[in-house]
Amino acid sequence: MTSAIFGRGTPMTEEEFLALGETSERVELFDGSLYVTPAPTPRHQVISRRLANLLDPGAAKAGLIVMEAVNVRLQPGRITIPDLVVTTEIDLDESVIDAGAVLLVCEIISPSNAATDRVLKMHYYAVAGLPWYLLVEPETRTIRLFELVSGHYKEQSVTGEGAVLHLNEPLDAVVSPTDLLPPA
């Protein structure tokens, strides 16, 4: 089935994309084009789980939900799969979360998609109006927090190993790269 999808040579509509159903590939839709990345590494997944665990208590207290690797509709025809999102209350049985429900989005940089996370997705998330963008960089062992200001992300903090990021919005949490990142 996958080869037929990728060999078609024409833009894909959101309806066609959603009709694919669940796949074993990590497939995102960018304005009619499919973007496919390999499965994340175990290190990537450990970081994602640890971050979700650290954010969960603050999210619960604020009435928010933390989720990993879910479909987010940034606009019609543009559906991404961020590594982690913090949302308002949503329908947990819907296959796609609308951007308006997402308060914080997080990407964990992988060598295979670093430019996509730092440039393309950052731009798409800003255009969609997602208020907070958290970028975890395992290679440099840093966490970068961006806030949406006047339609663009402004870097609010860079947290390196040994330091602590204190989140106050959209939830209260304390995150340290040392707590997230397995030994190099």
C-alpha positions in Angstrom: 0.0 0.0 0.0 2.8 2.5 0.9 4.5 2.2 -2.6 1.2 3.1 -4.3 0.8 6.1 -2.1 4.3 7.4 -2.8 4.3 6.5 -6.5 1.2 8.4 -7.4 3.0 11.7 -8.3 0.1 14.0 -7.5 -0.7 16.1 -4.4 -2.6 14.4 -1.7 -5.7 16.0 -0.1 -6.2 15.9 3.6 -9.2 13.6 3.1 -7.0 11.1 1.1 -4.3 11.4 3.8 -6.6 10.6 6.6 -8.2 7.7 4.6 -4.7 6.0 4.8 -5.6 5.2 8.4 -2.8 4.1 10.8 0.5 3.2 9.1 3.8 1.8 10.4 5.5 4.8 8.8 5.7 8.3 10.4 3.9 10.2 7.6 3.1 13.9 7.7 1.2 16.0 5.2 2.7 19.3 4.1 0.5 21.1 1.6 -0.3 18.1 -0.5 3.2 16.4 -0.1 3.9 13.5 2.2 6.9 13.8 4.5 8.2 10.5 5.8 10.8 10.0 8.5 12.3 6.8 9.9 11.1 5.6 13.2 12.7 7.5 16.1 15.7 6.0 17.9 15.4 4.5 21.3 17.3 7.5 22.7 14.7 9.9 21.1 11.9 7.9 22.6 13.4 7.8 26.1 13.7 11.6 26.0 10.1 12.0 24.8 8.8 9.7 27.6 10.8 11.4 30.3 9.7 14.9 29.1 6.1 13.8 29.1 6.5 12.4 32.6 7.9 15.6 33.8 5.1 17.7 32.3 2.2 15.5 33.3 1.8 16.7 36.9 1.7 20.4 35.9 -0.6 19.6 33.0 -3.0 17.7 35.2 -3.0 20.6 37.7 -3.8 23.1 34.8 -6.5 20.8 33.3 -4.3 20.1 30.2 -3.2 16.9 28.5 0.3 15.8 27.4 0.5 13.5 24.4 3.3 12.0 22.3 3.3 11.6 18.5 -0.2 12.6 17.6 -1.6 14.1 14.4 -2.0 17.9 14.6 -3.8 19.9 11.9 -2.0 23.2 11.6 -4.3 24.2 8.7 -6.3 22.3 6.1 -3.8 20.1 4.2 -1.0 20.5 6.8 -0.9 17.8 9.4 2.3 17.2 11.4 3.2 14.6 14.1 5.1 16.5 16.8 7.1 14.5 19.3 5.0 15.9 22.1 2.1 18.3 22.6 0.3 19.9 25.5 -3.4 20.5 24.7 -6.6 21.8 26.2 -9.3 19.2 26.7 -9.9 17.4 23.4 -11.9 14.4 22.1 -9.4 11.6 22.7 -11.1 9.4 19.9 -10.5 11.9 17.1 -7.6 11.0 14.8 -6.5 14.7 14.4 -6.1 17.5 17.0 -6.7 21.0 15.7 -3.9 23.5 16.3 -6.2 25.7 18.3 -6.2 23.1 21.1 -2.3 23.0 21.2 -0.7 25.3 23.8 2.9 23.8 23.6 4.5 21.8 20.9 7.9 20.0 21.3 10.3 18.5 18.8 13.3 16.4 19.7 16.0 17.0 17.1 17.1 13.9 15.3 20.1 14.0 12.9 17.8 12.9 10.0 15.4 15.8 10.4 17.2 18.6 12.2 16.5 21.2 9.5 12.8 20.3 9.4 12.4 20.8 13.1 14.5 24.0 13.3 13.1 25.7 10.2 10.1 24.2 8.4 8.1 23.0 11.4 9.0 26.0 13.5 7.7 28.2 10.7 4.5 26.1 10.3 3.9 26.1 14.1 4.2 29.8 14.2 1.9 30.3 11.3 -0.7 28.1 13.0 -0.4 30.2 16.2 0.9 27.6 18.6 1.9 29.8 21.6 5.0 27.8 22.8 7.6 25.7 21.0 10.1 23.6 22.9 13.1 22.2 21.0 15.2 19.5 22.7 18.7 19.1 21.1 20.2 15.8 22.3 23.6 16.4 20.5 24.2 19.7 22.3 22.3 18.5 25.4 20.2 21.7 25.5 16.5 22.7 25.6 15.4 25.8 23.8 12.1 27.5 24.7 10.4 29.8 22.2 7.3 32.0 22.7 5.1 33.1 19.8 5.4 36.9 19.7 3.7 38.9 16.8 3.5 35.8 14.6 7.1 34.7 15.1 8.9 32.6 17.7 11.2 34.5 20.0 13.7 32.5 22.0 12.9 32.8 25.7 15.6 30.6 27.1 18.4 28.1 26.3 18.9 25.6 29.1 22.1 23.6 29.0 23.3 20.6 31.0 23.4 21.3 34.7 20.8 24.1 34.4 17.0 24.0 34.9 14.2 25.3 32.8 11.3 26.7 34.8 8.1 26.6 32.8 5.3 28.8 34.0 3.2 28.7 30.8 1.1 26.9 29.7 1.8 24.8 32.8 4.2 24.7 35.7 7.1 22.3 35.4 10.8 22.1 36.0 12.9 20.5 33.3 16.6 19.8 33.2 18.5 18.4 30.2 20.2 16.1 32.6 16.9 14.6 33.6 15.8 14.1 30.0 18.9 12.9 28.3 20.4 9.5 28.8 24.2 9.5 29.1 26.0 10.3 25.8 
